[in-house]
């Protein structure tokens, strides 16, 4: 990654930053001031969970 010019990568675990919390996310962006953002977070489940609770998964992922 560094050889491609990406030397200052910033990451947070879900235990460090809950992406569903608007104020926490804004505070993170104010502090970190990233130039680019790659979002690879989601609430996921198996086939049964997804079909049993589709609205819950959709709601959580839209909040992220």
C-alpha positions as a printed NumPy array, in Angstrom:
array([[  0.   ,   0.   ,   0.   ],
       [  2.763,   2.457,   0.849],
       [  4.41 ,   1.933,  -2.539],
       [  1.12 ,   3.048,  -4.115],
       [  1.188,   6.302,  -2.15 ],
       [ -1.065,   5.254,   0.717],
       [  1.14 ,   5.769,   3.77 ],
       [ -1.291,   7.277,   6.279],
       [ -4.088,   4.741,   6.55 ],
       [ -6.571,   5.242,   9.38 ],
       [ -8.764,   2.474,  10.703],
       [-11.065,   1.944,  13.653],
       [-12.565,  -1.21 ,  15.101],
       [-16.282,  -1.249,  15.829],
       [-15.396,  -1.258,  19.534],
       [-13.541,   2.047,  18.976],
       [-16.054,   3.793,  16.712],
       [-19.71 ,   2.879,  16.297],
       [-20.534,   4.031,  12.771],
       [-24.234,   4.094,  13.639],
       [-23.613,   7.032,  15.985],
       [-23.839,  10.26 ,  14.005],
       [-22.095,  12.462,  16.574],
       [-19.246,   9.977,  17.053],
       [-18.702,   9.736,  13.294],
       [-18.682,  13.526,  12.887],
       [-16.199,  13.818,  15.77 ],
       [-13.98 ,  11.201,  14.12 ],
       [-14.02 ,  13.052,  10.795],
       [-13.303,  16.377,  12.511],
       [-10.331,  14.819,  14.293],
       [ -8.895,  12.567,  11.547],
       [ -9.693,  14.796,   8.531],
       [ -9.32 ,  11.97 ,   5.976],
       [ -8.844,  12.825,   2.302],
       [-10.529,   9.631,   1.096],
       [-12.942,   7.21 ,   2.749],
       [-13.486,   3.529,   2.035],
       [-16.48 ,   2.108,   3.871],
       [-16.302,  -1.641,   4.399],
       [-18.603,  -1.946,   7.406],
       [-21.961,  -3.674,   7.62 ],
       [-24.241,  -5.576,   9.917],
       [-24.52 ,  -9.048,   8.421],
       [-26.108, -12.378,   9.168],
       [-26.642, -15.686,   7.509],
       [-29.441, -16.498,   5.111],
       [-31.886, -17.268,   7.924],
       [-31.084, -14.092,   9.864],
       [-31.313, -11.94 ,   6.726],
       [-34.678, -13.375,   5.756],
       [-36.036, -13.319,   9.324],
       [-34.966,  -9.743,  10.16 ],
       [-34.621,  -7.904,   6.826],
       [-35.763,  -4.532,   8.16 ],
       [-33.322,  -4.683,  11.075],
       [-30.373,  -5.353,   8.773],
       [-31.461,  -2.678,   6.304],
       [-31.968,  -0.118,   9.069],
       [-28.589,  -0.827,  10.677],
       [-26.735,  -0.647,   7.37 ],
       [-28.431,   2.566,   6.323],
       [-27.384,   4.124,   9.633],
       [-23.779,   3.082,   8.934]])
